[in-house]
Amino acid sequence: MAYPYVSDREVRVLSKYFGDPAQRRLDTYVERGGYQALKKAFEIGQDAVIDEVKTSGLRGRGGAGFPAGVKWSFMPKQPTKPHYLLCNADESEPGTFKDRELMRWDPHQLIEGILIASYAIRAKHAYIYCRGEFFEATQVLAKAVEDAYAKGYAGADIMGSGNDIDITVHVGAGAYICGEETGLMNSLEGRRGQPRVKPPFPAAVGAFGMPSTVNNVETLSAVPHIITHGGQWYRQWGTEKSPGTKLFCVSGHVNKPGNYELPLGFPLTELIEDVCGGMRDGKALKAVIPGGSSVPLLNAEECGRCNLDYEGVQAVGSMLGCASVIVMDEDTDIVKQVRRMVQFYAHESCGQCTPCREGTAWMTKVLLRIEEGRGTEEDLDTLLEMSRQMTGTTICVLSDSAAAPVVSSIQKFKDEYLALIRRGERVGVA
Amino acid sequence: MADTITLTIDGQEVSVPKGTTLLKAAEKVGKDVPHYCYHDGLSSPAMCRLCLVEVQGAPKPMPACVTQAMDGQVVSTESELALDMRRGVLEFYLVNHPLDCPICDMSGECHLQDYVHEEGRDHGRSREPKRVFGRDDFGGDVLFYGDRCVMCTRCVRFMNEVEQDQRLCVVERGNRSVIDTFFERGLEGTHWHDNIVDLCPVGALVSKDFLHKARAWDLDHTPSVCPSCSQGCNIELHTRDNLVQRLKPRENLEVNAFWMCDHGRLNYEWINHGERAEAPLVRDQGGVKAMGWKEALTLLVARLGDVEGTVKAVASPFASNEDLAALQALVESLGGGDIVYRMPRAEDEIVLKGFPTLARRRDLAPNGRGADLLGLRRVGGDDGTGGLEDVSAHAGVVIVLGDGLADQGADFASGAALRVHLGTRSGPAVATADFVLPITTFAEQEGTFTNHEGRVQRFWPALNAPGLARPAWLVLGALVAEGTGSETPRRADEAFARLVAAHDAFSGLSYDDIGTRGAVVNDTVPLSGD
């Protein structure tokens, strides 16, 4: 099966074998040079592995963009307690579909990355926390883990090196908030999936109360390549501060939506026009969400000057997040779109913190009312004030995420809100 | 000192031990930062987000309940940012709150009312329909009004961490979250669950016993000591119309922390019992006559002077130290004699697992230890009956203080030369006494109890005594004074001072030292029956 859409602008490092089912088999993976990076890692030692990843500048692909090597170096060097590596495969951000593909098409690449990372942080046990809805991906991954155990690439005395690393595939029950690293830990431990108060940070008190590191699937999948070729090699792509390649999940009103691996810093316009074959039906671009539903919207003008790296997107007032590009054309009802996203957050709020629990639900009701033409101009002020009081006031950033599209859409597309409010006033619904 | 740090809160410098939270540090400068989920006796999940304060240099407002104070930190609990954030949180609370204060039991002592009044908006902006959960019977004494809940989870944490019997949980998520029991298994059968009613900062968890009984602002609060077992939990009597309406625990980390058991909490109706002995009754050839104290005591003093033979007395472990010591002084002045008491005893202790020095003790009376320290002897069975054969057959003077003699018949001590009964109520065995003198309950007088570990704790009068009832120490003290030519103690502290003078175990103690927290006696005497 060929992968739906590919582009010659792509740099396929992680996604090289997307569409090739043979890659799922352990023997094919080994034939194509697999598990050599792990062997090399065992030879060069933990500190060298961490240094190499630091050199590469690899940043967390889950959304926050924190440098992976630095994160690993927070783990105690002389373990007094068990350490854990947690692979966050709870990919639930609306608009994101890269981790699922990495697990489906190249599970051993991920397992190798997990083993290298576990070795680097001195963990003897790694957990892969899979999103509950990922039936196929979880099966493929679990089979790959089984094969790796059978051939001595996981478990006790890996490849005769004397290193023991166990891997457990854990399936969540389908909750967005379990993708937040501390919510993930609670869920993994069998508690309610609710984020924990930080500090203490996971590197000190993580899963089961032990030092833990949480890494995204894409981050870990890049690790074998960095170890094989060296950190400098990885820096040939991307920008100084955002090196390497990144999977962009493009959805929405483009001709060829899909997963595209591109160097960081790629211009957004080129992504839409060249890589994705332009806007569907030749419509005009209205807005883009560049990093998954929890980041501020960009309008067409901002899209024109946006480069897709962590700093570039920040420069136009949004965030790269997990690089889930949602493209909206001129026919899109922004208010409805924002309402639908906020409704998602209201549904997924864990309910601990008051601003999030009450705020997301209240926002949904207000937005619905505006959408139905029963809104008032004061509602917009209320929404903005709510957003302010929901930003930075909670344990995790779910409520910030719900507020971001509301604020950016009111700033950039206020006319659409006002049109709905005025139309309601005209026909007398309000 | 290395272990002390200094920070500035709202412009005031304060030094606190390292590790102190901002909430506690702010308390030290007199700032009560609003909070719901935080409680001194529970873990801190930092989820209500009401205690947000501004810390200079921090990118976001910080929850004061878990943020540790740092040296040199500059904190404002009342800056524009902190107030704005808290105003927001309070408005969020009211989006779905039913605002049914007029029919809510918590009204008047509700933290949501207080905080919104202090810091909230003067009107709500939500025009949306409210979420409705309705009511649920949680079993035991607890009713749950889901709509009023602010999701602080104190109740869940109390059951998990303190009672350590997982009976409550949060089900669902987001704004559909609600506190629930595990299927039909509610709180039935747990022994400390009424504490969650105290913990609930709003009217979501209410006591069935107290439901719609009184408004909070009509209640008088009197510090007291729970009389239901020998633990001596510090409590408050909440009274209205000269009736006890409910008991609430009073914080004392050395005795009961913030808690009390359901047995003690709900065992108060006897205090309100209406059929009380209200006037001294004196029996002579013409029958029983009610009279004033002066007349009755004059007659009694005369009779005590006439009677031959020794004294035997029955006391009660529900009587205060002062009462028991006064009884002993009277018996001494009459030539000495045996004083016994009877006390019901439960089969097991009911220990609060999360605070194991607190338990519903086996001895189901507040002052057995005091009686032992004063040299009284325990008799009878674990049900608090029997053991009075000696006394009943006594031919001399028999004095009974406080023991209702419920298990005795009208022929109790019928052969005694003189029978004096000091009690609160009549009964078959009481009615045949020569003198029946009405005394007060612990709720109507000042005094002290000595708890199981020898802690002497004060209680204060909360109710007016019925009719002519007087504290036993006053009645007995007057008799002693009459017989020995000394002065009658006029106040409870004087009665206590006499006790201290007469009993080494209590030496050095005074009402001032005991205060509201209690003080431990300096002698350890094994409990009788141990």
HADDOCK unambig.tbl for C-alpha pairs under 7 A between the chains (distance, minus, plus):
assign (segid A and resid 197 and name CA) (segid B and resid 46 and name CA) 6.98 0.50 0.50
assign (segid A and resid 346 and name CA) (segid B and resid 174 and name CA) 6.30 0.50 0.50
assign (segid A and resid 347 and name CA) (segid B and resid 174 and name CA) 6.23 0.50 0.50
assign (segid A and resid 348 and name CA) (segid B and resid 174 and name CA) 6.41 0.50 0.50
assign (segid A and resid 349 and name CA) (segid B and resid 173 and name CA) 6.53 0.50 0.50
assign (segid A and resid 349 and name CA) (segid B and resid 174 and name CA) 4.42 0.50 0.50
assign (segid A and resid 350 and name CA) (segid B and resid 173 and name CA) 4.90 0.50 0.50
assign (segid A and resid 350 and name CA) (segid B and resid 174 and name CA) 4.82 0.50 0.50
assign (segid A and resid 351 and name CA) (segid B and resid 173 and name CA) 5.18 0.50 0.50
assign (segid A and resid 351 and name CA) (segid B and resid 174 and name CA) 3.79 0.50 0.50
assign (segid A and resid 351 and name CA) (segid B and resid 175 and name CA) 5.86 0.50 0.50
assign (segid A and resid 351 and name CA) (segid B and resid 177 and name CA) 6.19 0.50 0.50
assign (segid A and resid 352 and name CA) (segid B and resid 47 and name CA) 5.42 0.50 0.50
assign (segid A and resid 353 and name CA) (segid B and resid 47 and name CA) 4.59 0.50 0.50
assign (segid A and resid 353 and name CA) (segid B and resid 48 and name CA) 5.38 0.50 0.50
assign (segid A and resid 353 and name CA) (segid B and resid 49 and name CA) 6.23 0.50 0.50
assign (segid A and resid 354 and name CA) (segid B and resid 48 and name CA) 5.52 0.50 0.50
assign (segid A and resid 354 and name CA) (segid B and resid 49 and name CA) 6.47 0.50 0.50
assign (segid A and resid 354 and name CA) (segid B and resid 89 and name CA) 6.43 0.50 0.50
assign (segid A and resid 354 and name CA) (segid B and resid 92 and name CA) 6.79 0.50 0.50
assign (segid A and resid 355 and name CA) (segid B and resid 89 and name CA) 5.74 0.50 0.50
assign (segid A and resid 355 and name CA) (segid B and resid 92 and name CA) 6.23 0.50 0.50
assign (segid A and resid 357 and name CA) (segid B and resid 174 and name CA) 4.99 0.50 0.50
assign (segid A and resid 357 and name CA) (segid B and resid 175 and name CA) 4.93 0.50 0.50
assign (segid A and resid 358 and name CA) (segid B and resid 92 and name CA) 5.49 0.50 0.50
assign (segid A and resid 358 and name CA) (segid B and resid 93 and name CA) 6.98 0.50 0.50
assign (segid A and resid 358 and name CA) (segid B and resid 175 and name CA) 5.88 0.50 0.50
assign (segid A and resid 359 and name CA) (segid B and resid 92 and name CA) 6.20 0.50 0.50
assign (segid A and resid 361 and name CA) (segid B and resid 175 and name CA) 6.61 0.50 0.50
assign (segid A and resid 365 and name CA) (segid B and resid 128 and name CA) 6.70 0.50 0.50
assign (segid A and resid 389 and name CA) (segid B and resid 85 and name CA) 5.57 0.50 0.50
assign (segid A and resid 389 and name CA) (segid B and resid 88 and name CA) 5.62 0.50 0.50
assign (segid A and resid 392 and name CA) (segid B and resid 60 and name CA) 5.55 0.50 0.50
assign (segid A and resid 393 and name CA) (segid B and resid 49 and name CA) 6.86 0.50 0.50
assign (segid A and resid 393 and name CA) (segid B and resid 61 and name CA) 6.51 0.50 0.50
assign (segid A and resid 394 and name CA) (segid B and resid 49 and name CA) 6.70 0.50 0.50
